[in-house]
Amino acid sequence: MFAYIIVYSVLVISCGFDTTKIALNKKINILLGLVCLFTLFRGLRWEVGTDWEQYLNIFLYSEWSNIFSLKRELDDIMEPGYIVLNVLVKTFGGGYTSFLLLTNFVILYSYFRLVVKCRDYPIYSFASILLSVGFFPVRQNLSVAILLFSYQYIQNRKFISFLLVVLLAASIHYFALIFLFMYVLSDKRITLKMSCCILLGCIIFSSLLSCFKWDFYALMSFFPSSVYEKLGIYLNAENDRGRPILELILILIFYFISYFYVKKQENSNAHLYRIYRIFLNATLVMYCLRFLFQDFGDLGRLSDFFSIVGSILLVHSIIYCINNYNTKVDNLFKIAPYFIIVLFFVYRFTRLTSYVPHLMFPYKNLFDLFL
């Protein structure tokens, strides 16, 4: 646990440099330092993290001859793009640590690129993302990171480029195809009243849907066999996190905070307002999927394909609310923004560590093999 505290303390302390007094280029240098730090932290691990043995075996047995046929322990065929990536690293003489360093750098760089593009609070946004996703990314995280490059094509209405990015992400994790829905939804204006109806409808409908879980599975038989098999595995998986009522209420509060922040930006910055509206719609989809599939095992992880931008939007909203409140109070309470945002990060960190902690702690790295 000590290694996590040290690394994530550096992340939180770095947020102190995310002020208007510090130039963007200096913040970029700090972010690049964090990208390097977390690439090493995540990439040099050994025998720790979710599905460690499965992914190591996939790397060891990946060959040019079994790109379309390699199965993992759950007996489902792996996505060809992910196998190609494994084989390429092996072809150029790299080991599994090289593969981990490469994939983690790609993931972290995609986060870096997105938060810098948004400009406002890039270090806070980067920290919020790292405290919202797993410590040690699996192929879904890599697929999500690739999808982040598609937001610029959604914003600029370049469908072919958007489609190519989604197909690339789907070659790593088939369920990334659900993200095609985002181009249709795009930056459509969804009112608060409509959002409330949609979210409450999803909560009510989820209780009905859970009664017909396997009927739902049968209806999905039109998918390709590889996708259909994965769907069955996801439905069978146990979901340890659950969605207690207090957490559902908290999710709704988070969405409303984000909604009002985006609404506030409408007359401030037209360019940012449009991308924020796209982020808000993605956040709405994320929460809808979480509500709908909360009793559907790992199928609820479909929401993760929309989650990254929700973290960025939420931290922007919280800081904006705090700063505007802070201008009305005495100097004695100027520390309030930092206190509240740290509490928010602690909430994210503790929620993250509560998921299969026995697979994450203690932290072991490559050098432990030689001790």
Steps between C-alpha positions, in 0.01 A plus 500: 500500500793732571600515132148610404494770767833644380412500128146632542615761752728640228195512274286690753783740597552579130145638491625791711675629186176507301429870555446794268837642611692215338537492120353213300842389368620448859190298578569292189851423630353389834249281320771339288689424820187335641455300178856366539454428873176305453628321189784359712274432799250309289741347251764359736250308712525123521247241618260765624175639359176362361529204258880504524555135403245512219663795330851363551396172337341687211832675442700174524277307259428775247631415152441623147328165435231538770398865467139402434485186713685551831280429802551610858417305815131594479497316165395798289698607195708812555469810282745490205627855545610425854680183387674691218629752754639218717664332201656824375669560835634142498612532137716800588658311788299646787382309805179535697637799692565675168139430404373643831717811471384561141128452563503702822681786327242503219216508754655773716598707197140490375388637839769769484403602148131533589546706819740739324250541217237601756751754646314576825643323807707242306684360806182471706333329203791259455490415872124444488539252215775303673292483816196378306646208302683184604861516616614249238317530169372197312398493134175690562698795636718497190189493282349793696825696462487455122140622495608827662660595168158483335347793691670750271336328201161507672545872559612567140238260352756279320320168494756294306783597737271438797403158365862395444591589859202305637586196285859514624374512860261212425792288376632525858161454671191413293257686724658831396254484211238637738682832470363540144189627676691813606524632145121492470452661840790737441441843656121494497340722762335287766305703753527442873137384511565248224822384671313443828233299321761289321703429815197422717358287219825299488492446877141371485555295185814334643296322767276357228789419270683300767208255510555419133881485495528176304213587269698813419803280430297284261387808308863597443570182299517703177848624606807320357579186700816650657305799632208281609735274700650800677153627581421172675824518700421857607150403611637211706762713674437609855474874555653570841445875490124524476306826497362581846236772516738758650740454212219539248404828666863612487519418129190711435653791694819468295303516177299806607820684600648425158181603322484843663871558438462430127193724487703778664766477229256555214568874478865484609689292245316366195776253405533350848124506552449270200756243616364523855151427371635191323667400828172555685309277261765230537466534877124454473551182295753378759257540790214346303708188428606479865139512614367264234759226545577527870378142552652363179843402628789649303266622227474818706857570390357617169466836674881520523518582128341837585649561845826691444343824376251482786790518746643805323166678488424425863829631637464816287151549642605449862794742475283759326235480775761519775683794346183699450392436857849578627494855364229587751673380817780626721866428437491252787302262278711531185626147567147362446543413128806288571337329797183410309680379188734282711196350673355427157825330395504297823146383422609392151817331631323302774228388261766383256696308764187327631474295180689167525770642735663157538604518133655847535676493835781466579663664199770285339723602212744347253800557729345282771581200278871552562483558877 
